[in-house]
Each structure stands twice: as structure tokens, then as C-alpha cells.
Amino acid sequence: MYTTRKELTREKQKSVFSQNDSQSTEVLFGDKLLALANEVKKKENETKTLHSQYARKITELTNENDMIKSENRKLQSEKLATDRANSENFFKYHQVKNENEVLKRKNDELTSERDSLLSIKSEYDQMTKMFGDFSVQFMETQGFSQSCKICHEIYDTNHHFQVSLKDCGHAFGEECIKKTLEQTGRCPVCNRKKSVADISRVY
């Protein structure tokens, strides 16, 4: 029960050391709590920053996605318009092609008809020439011709009718032979005596 001074001193020292250790432990624990709080605060700030960056990125991606959707709708609309235009052009192409084929057939038919008509005309011209030459030769042998022997103009149905003289049968223009007979009283071809009364209209 009785302790020596030395033991008391030792006990006091132990008590002091114990208090110092306790204070050191408290200080150390407080420092750790402060460091931990700072770390938590830092992590919270980093988390907020990440959330903010994430939100901005989400907004950017959403806007970009909306732009892509809008561009896609525009491209689809342009594609539909192009498809319609191509369809119309395809229809017009075949329509024009069919019309060209119809026109080509008609042109071929008209060309064939023209060639046929030209052939007929050529034959007609040959026959007309042959008949005309024969007719002129025949009429001239009979004293007739297509033109007046006095003025050499072609007969017509106005004032230059073809007429002939009785007996000799020579043909002239009506006005020409009248003037000649009034002046000479003779047929210009055979020189027979004739008068205006001997004139007979051919046509």
C-alpha cells in the first residue's frame, strides 16, 4: 500500500505519458478525419464536374442526333423527289419513245406512199408525154396545134380561143385570124380566100 517516492514519480510519469499518448492519438485521428473530409469534398467536386461534363456531352449528342435525324429526313425527302422525278422521266422517255416509233411508222408509210405516187407520176408523165407528142403530131398533120400559128401563143378560154377555118381546117387564135382575114382575106397557111364567116370555134 505504501509506495516509495520513486514509485510515485514513476506513476506520475506514466500518467503524463498516457495523457500525451491520448492527446497525440486524438490529434492524429482529427487530422485523419480532416484529410478524409477533404478527400470526400474533392471526390464530390470531381463527381459534380463529371456530371456536368456528362450532361453537356448528352446535350451535344442529343443535338447532333436531332441534326442527323433532320438531315436524314431531308435526304429521304430528296430521295422521294428524285425517285418521283426518275419515275416521271422514265415514263416520259417511254412515252416519247413510243411516239417516235409511231411517227417513224407513219413516216415509213408516207415515204412508201410518196415513192408509189412518184412512180405513178413518172409513169403518168411518160404516158402524157407520149400521148402529148402523138396528139401534137396528129393535130399538126390535121392542121391543128396547141398554139396559134400567127402569134405562137398557147390557146386559152378567155380571148384566145382556138378556131379553125372551113374547108382547109387550119387552126388559129380567134382574135389573130379575125384581124388577118379582115386585112388579107386569105388563110395564112394555105392562102385560100377566106372570110370571118368561115371561122368555126374549136373550143
C-alpha positions in Angstrom: 0.0 0.0 0.0 2.8 2.3 0.7 4.7 3.4 -2.2 8.0 4.9 -2.4 8.7 8.3 -3.8 10.4 6.7 -6.7 7.3 4.6 -7.5 5.1 7.7 -7.2 7.3 9.5 -9.6 7.2 6.6 -12.0 3.4 6.5 -11.7 3.1 10.2 -12.4 5.3 9.9 -15.5 3.2 7.0 -16.7 0.1 9.2 -16.2 1.7 12.0 -18.2 2.8 9.7 -20.9 -0.6 8.2 -21.1 -2.2 11.7 -21.4 0.3 12.7 -24.0 -0.4 9.5 -26.0 -4.1 10.1 -25.7 -3.7 13.7 -26.9 -1.5 12.5 -29.8 -4.0 9.9 -30.8 -6.8 12.5 -30.8 -4.7 14.9 -32.9 -3.8 12.1 -35.3 -7.4 11.0 -35.6 -8.5 14.6 -36.1 -6.0 15.0 -38.9 -7.2 11.8 -40.5 -10.8 12.9 -40.3 -9.9 16.3 -41.8 -7.9 14.6 -44.6 -10.8 12.2 -45.2 -13.3 15.1 -45.3 -11.1 17.0 -47.8 -10.8 13.8 -49.9 -14.6 13.4 -49.8 -15.1 17.0 -50.8 -12.6 16.6 -53.6 -14.4 13.5 -54.8 -17.7 15.3 -54.6 -16.3 18.2 -56.7 -14.9 15.7 -59.2 -18.2 13.9 -59.4 -20.0 17.2 -59.9 -17.6 18.1 -62.7 -18.0 14.7 -64.3 -21.8 15.1 -64.1 -21.6 18.5 -65.6 -19.4 17.2 -68.4 -21.7 14.2 -68.9 -24.7 16.5 -69.1 -23.0 18.7 -71.7 -22.0 15.6 -73.7 -25.5 14.3 -73.5 -26.9 17.6 -74.8 -24.3 17.7 -77.6 -25.1 14.1 -78.6 -28.8 14.8 -78.4 -28.4 17.9 -80.6 -26.2 16.0 -83.0 -28.7 13.2 -83.1 -31.5 15.6 -83.9 -29.4 17.2 -86.7 -28.7 13.7 -88.1 -32.4 12.9 -87.9 -33.3 16.2 -89.6 -30.7 15.6 -92.3 -31.9 12.0 -92.7 -35.5 13.2 -93.2 -34.2 15.8 -95.7 -32.3 13.1 -97.6 -35.3 10.8 -97.6 -37.5 13.7 -98.9 -34.9 14.4 -101.6 -34.7 10.7 -102.4 -38.5 10.5 -102.8 -38.5 13.6 -105.0 -35.7 12.1 -107.1 -37.5 8.8 -107.3 -40.6 10.5 -108.5 -38.7 12.6 -111.0 -36.9 9.5 -112.2 -40.2 7.7 -112.5 -41.7 10.6 -114.4 -38.7 10.8 -116.7 -38.8 7.1 -117.2 -42.5 7.3 -118.2 -41.8 10.3 -120.4 -38.9 8.6 -122.0 -41.0 5.5 -122.9 -43.9 7.8 -124.0 -41.6 9.8 -126.3 -40.0 6.5 -127.5 -43.5 5.1 -128.3 -44.5 8.4 -130.1 -41.2 8.3 -132.1 -41.9 4.7 -133.1 -45.5 5.7 -134.2 -44.1 8.7 -136.1 -41.4 6.5 -137.7 -44.0 4.0 -138.8 -46.1 6.9 -140.2 -43.1 8.4 -141.9 -42.2 5.0 -143.4 -45.8 4.7 -144.6 -45.8 8.2 -146.1 -42.4 7.5 -147.7 -43.8 4.4 -149.2 -46.9 6.2 -150.4 -44.7 9.0 -151.8 -42.5 6.6 -153.6 -45.6 4.9 -155.0 -47.0 8.2 -156.1 -43.7 9.3 -157.6 -43.6 6.0 -159.6 -47.2 6.6 -160.7 -46.5 10.2 -161.6 -43.4 9.1 -163.6 -45.5 6.6 -165.5 -48.2 9.2 -166.0 -45.6 11.8 -167.2 -44.2 9.3 -169.6 -47.7 8.4 -170.9 -48.7 12.0 -171.1 -45.5 12.9 -173.0 -46.1 10.0 -175.4 -49.7 10.9 -175.8 -48.9 14.6 -176.0 -46.3 14.1 -178.6 -48.7 11.9 -180.6 -51.5 14.4 -180.1 -49.4 17.3 -181.2 -48.1 15.4 -184.2 -51.6 14.2 -185.1 -53.2 17.7 -184.7 -50.4 19.3 -186.7 -51.0 16.8 -189.5 -54.6 17.7 -189.4 -53.8 21.4 -189.4 -54.2 21.9 -185.6 -51.7 22.7 -182.9 -51.6 23.8 -179.3 -50.6 27.3 -180.2 -51.7 29.9 -182.7 -49.7 29.9 -185.9 -49.9 33.6 -186.2 -48.8 34.8 -182.7 -47.5 31.4 -181.5 -49.2 31.8 -178.1 -51.0 28.9 -176.3 -54.7 28.9 -176.7 -56.9 29.8 -173.7 -60.6 30.1 -172.9 -60.6 33.9 -172.5 -59.9 35.9 -175.7 -57.6 33.4 -177.4 -60.0 30.6 -178.3 -58.8 28.0 -180.8 -60.8 28.3 -184.1 -60.5 26.7 -187.5 -61.4 27.8 -191.0 -63.9 25.9 -193.0 -62.7 23.6 -195.8 -59.0 23.9 -195.1 -59.3 23.3 -191.4 -56.3 25.3 -190.3 -56.4 26.5 -186.7 -55.6 29.9 -185.2 -56.4 32.1 -182.2 -59.8 33.7 -182.7 -58.6 37.4 -182.4 -55.5 36.8 -184.6 -57.3 35.1 -187.5 -60.1 37.8 -187.4 -57.6 40.6 -187.8 -55.7 38.7 -190.5 -58.8 37.9 -192.5 -60.0 41.5 -192.3 -56.7 42.6 -193.6 -55.8 39.9 -196.2 -59.0 37.8 -196.7 -56.8 34.7 -197.0 -55.8 31.7 -194.8 -52.2 32.4 -193.6 -51.3 28.7 -194.1 -52.8 27.7 -197.5 -53.5 31.2 -198.8 -57.1 30.2 -199.8 -59.6 33.0 -199.8 -61.5 33.1 -196.5 -63.7 35.5 -194.6 -64.7 35.9 -191.0 -67.8 33.9 -191.7 -65.6 30.9 -192.3 -64.4 30.9 -188.7 -65.6 27.9 -186.6 -64.7 27.7 -182.8 -62.9 24.5 -181.8 -63.1 25.1 -178.0 
